[in-house]
Amino acid sequence: MTRRDRVRVLVAVVVTLAIVVPLGWMWWNSRLPSSYSVMDMGYPDYGGGARPAGAHEQMAGMEHAPGGTSVTALDTPKGRRPDVAVDLTARQGKVHLADGRTIDGYTVNGTSPGPTITATEGQLVEVHVRNADVTGGIAIHWHGVDVPNAEDGVAGVTQNAIKPGHEHTYRWVAPHAGTFWYHSHQMSHEQVAGGLLGPIVIEPKTPEQGVQEALAVLHLYDGKETVNGRTGFEPVEAAPGQRVRVRAVNTDNGPQAMWTSTPYRLAASDGYDVHQPTEVDGKSVVVPAGGRVDLEVTVPEDGSGVRVSLGNTGLVLGPSGAKAPASPQPTKHLDLLHYGSPTEVPFDTEQADRRFTYSIGRKPGFIDGKPGYWWSINGHLYPDMPMMTVREGDVVHMTISNHSGQVHPMHLHGHHAVVLTRDGKPVTGSPWWFDSLDVQNGESFEVAFVANNPGIWMDHCHNLKHAAQGMVTHLMYEGVTTPYELGSDSGNEPE
């Protein structure tokens, strides 16, 4: 071999090592332990606020801090008898849908969607959950209901997954009237898609008189759009002139447009009433994944029906046998930034104790040793995510921006936030409260909320496939710890 050849070989070896060694280090460093605590994830982000005494870069040193509060202590007070008692049994296998089809999936009390949990605000709800035979285990999350942290139903964070043949009881006080839903938060990208879910309706203490209610739970079973487990349009009997409040729940991974064949009012969004809603005609409402809207319509006096469409399915409201005219999807969407009338928000949105940036992107890399093009938050891949750290009582501002190429429905557990601006334009209508917010590619929202529910709370994309691919971080209250663990040995897989 000539000297020139030896040099070429040496250069090739050096170049190869320069590529392989960093990749090998990235691969090794990305591997997740078989069991680990959420307290060990990521790095603390204090949002410009004060650090706790003695804090360091491993989640502020809180995981073993003396005098810390466990999530198990952040619970509904004991001793009070429940006002509403519900028994739910989850099974895995054949799902017999209301339209007659049978698919593989999950049921709750033998059906999917599962039974509606109905309560009045202020009532204590006790739900006894039994896992009959779901092999991966289950945990039930009360989506949009701001329960105490111990009742949040997230495997590996607030409880252990309920194994087959085991049971768990949840207790929470219905805090706020509105439309909500429950679903599994264990292997949720699989179990929710398979139908382990159901609606929740919390009525106000003084319900509005003369208004009939109808549920519309949208779900894709085996790729087919359904409402309340049916394809096509389900008839709902309502008298001529009757006002009907349609409570719609989008349980799918993507946004869904909703519209009606007659004018409507958007009465509520994500469980919060719109202040002074006006009549809307020729526009659809986009419901984010995980989101809910309440539309109010009036059945025509001439005996015809009202078609309420969610994609290619929906409801027909009217007298028995009533027909409703076909209603093509409008090309325009209702903009909640300017809908309704302004009214006061119960905290000063101009002042903030913490300011966080939540920048959604994509980047190549490794997650748990797997190469891919992954979702990132502030340039970081799971589990090296920013863990937003707050104190109880803080007013929190968050700027959520998306440059990932896809829409993301962002869902923060345990809190409702209010939109301040979108792309720099302020809200001019009713306060826009949400727990599930679609952030389109290229959009940026400024939102605010009060840190008034201590705990460890997931903040993730509710396209559950995205969450399973690492688009998950947490809102951490100082001094709160968890005894539960994630990872393959723990049996807890919340996403």
Steps between C-alpha positions, in 0.01 A plus 500: 500500500639837403530792738219675311274197543575486873409867533172441317413208729587705807285792380210262429530349850512844662196621302309181584580533869404870491155393379449170682625601845262799545211294360586216737515741791161649401350152467633389839403824672141482365424158649239516775544309826267205551354690795533872572317788667345795322699705753817388319380617158624807321623818659324759717375817331406765757346740249707788635368444851695433817667164545432306817777501758767243423368432151722332246455383146345159576141619535599754762605226739136453591472128444643411840453832676410465870151626577383464140137429422414178319239504225315240709429771761346736243163330509130542560425515875384171645185434698238666282242270344487515119209675331560306178634143504603330177639154425709460183643173370755508217540203266713420198364312200205542267319833494139491380425850374159664505483483119532119507868467406744294707868594531795413722557748779392587854167547676382666819204316653466311174471800268712759326465788555452403864212623718455871560603621846253772600533723807415849622779743584598469864401133523749237612547243225634155589599273211592140572707369207567131443740363239345171391761389248685790335845345485702823493326642807285815509475837675205738455560871440216754535576718199428867569380442857743679730518228765753476787831363375465159669183442295644601160529142378845505336687171535850548637436857617192501725434125538610158383317346207203284600598145407258237366275377780576807715294805598546868584262761638511865395332779703470860386265793546348626175664844492345664198193449282576394144567221251799274569608140440693214653756276335789269575836660572693175488622404152253771405599527133373142461222474757327829417504421129348161587209660686590508871318826562169666583335841554455706817227762541512731802179701530483844662327529838233709330447355151358716224132429456345391172817361346528137390842336492659256254842333505720459194813297578719488189737203465675314221453125528714302259540817290126578475349818642225443753289707736384312811628180338295542182592586145262728312260734679330397823145633552435690825134577566427867577179700463457788253633820654705309756842638594762226507848515650725254314798395711771386259816314604787439258680184615706467181867590448430784256276808473140461387275764345143523634212688337121511483235538228345797685664789689648415841664658801826373646390471862818356650851381420697252713245527780494881523197700386559763232405848620212640293528267198342624180330311219731334248407403146719364220799417721620179664658460842831310510517268801859409597596144589382453857293820482129554555249755379135560585290629210145625553247476216122536471289239322297667220130558568405340167580151630821454302822397671840652568805316372802522733807382310837383625673402180293231327291415805294673766145552628162597359292692755124524453163324528489125440577431135608858431727560203780753496645659189848400390750748635841524328794593718551879508825631364540746790567425868377685806791688658485483879749786520219742413178314595268611781548802725785585737458451874731490799746216559544414872872582511728772369623371164741792468711380791697176491713326760628249242545528125561183302581432137358182345646477150391192302728371225650186347854377487692180421634299787443204728226427754557190711762384251269535199613731218239727346373846422340588831286775651697743712420760766739796519740296288508205739390139448323279754577451784733801511207741506455834680303431820309819575538568872253721690381587849139487607334835430732600214349672198654317206547633145591254228590563137420192289643505148501231233751458219476122468300476176184354661216616727529409869206496746671597825346375825604604851360283778345646814460858377310719257684783327374806316628616161653849500626530141542301181784605272517823697130587455312531830167339586216747439203274576399284794782359713624192313550236767645165401663179612555374142638753252580444133828669409537500123837488328639854496269622779593646835270542802548689823291346777470544877376306801525496877702220662223412744501118495823359651645186351695351214299554183553373148512760223492316170371478147158333487573348167586197709726357231713813538501461878614139461785635285625720783296821485451508877620727777366594844392791717675447834407669827794561732528244777261246347631147446365170372569144620399353162734409216497468122677252277468142383562344844246725670209396278407869464484642148284813506555565127 
